[in-house]
Amino acid sequence: MANELVFYTNPQSRGRIVRWMLEEVGAPYRTEILGYADSMKADAYLAINPMGKVPAIKHGDTVVTEGAAICAYLADAFPEAGLAPPLRERGDYYRWLFFAAGPLEQAWTYKSFGFEPDGEQRRRAGFGCLDDVVNALDQKLRDSDYLAAGKFSAADVFTSAGLGFGMQFGLLPKLPSFERYVGKHSARPAAIRANEIDDGLIAAAQQPQSA
């Protein structure tokens, strides 16, 4: 199929964000489940993503890796889903989508490693420090349920998924604005479907194999 959409993932990975985006888009796609210790590092997949990480997609001859890039690509590839604002309204869309992919993820990743930048390191680090990141996003979300153009977009998929993960594992504070925002978007039918699919895959993998 010339325009087949293939999704490379593991249900216990950031691929869950892309699964949600794919369910929002509503286009048919085929899923390839990869294991961390084997198929993710095999030559066949390294030809798709030399990093040996998921998620990735292949749409026809186009390969896209990195969760935020995949979300942005899918929004443009399937405009009928309405997941990207018109170009003249994309300032906030790009700003917050890549804020979540850069400063937000860097900040909570550093925290998970037990590292907090000092004064000089904060100047040099693109994300500054966790407090800076949290305050910036809190200011944006206190008075809005959406990051761009007053409606749901790919930026909300990526950001609310990241916030939800960070709060679930104690890496981000459970601010009222964050909990309201994540609660609203995680209740979307596509988000529920995506979680059910990936949770089902995890449960099936944990079932004992019959003799």
Secondary structure as GFF3:
##gff-version 3
##sequence-region A 1 211
A	DSSP	beta_strand	5	9	.	.	.	ID=ss1
A	DSSP	alpha_helix	15	25	.	.	.	ID=ss2
A	DSSP	beta_strand	30	33	.	.	.	ID=ss3
A	DSSP	three_ten_helix	39	41	.	.	.	ID=ss4
A	DSSP	alpha_helix	43	46	.	.	.	ID=ss5
A	DSSP	beta_strand	56	59	.	.	.	ID=ss6
A	DSSP	beta_strand	62	65	.	.	.	ID=ss7
A	DSSP	alpha_helix	67	77	.	.	.	ID=ss8
A	DSSP	three_ten_helix	79	81	.	.	.	ID=ss9
A	DSSP	three_ten_helix	87	89	.	.	.	ID=ss10
A	DSSP	alpha_helix	91	99	.	.	.	ID=ss11
A	DSSP	pi_helix	100	104	.	.	.	ID=ss12
A	DSSP	alpha_helix	105	112	.	.	.	ID=ss13
A	DSSP	alpha_helix	119	124	.	.	.	ID=ss14
A	DSSP	alpha_helix	130	141	.	.	.	ID=ss15
A	DSSP	alpha_helix	154	168	.	.	.	ID=ss16
A	DSSP	alpha_helix	176	186	.	.	.	ID=ss17
A	DSSP	alpha_helix	189	206	.	.	.	ID=ss18
###
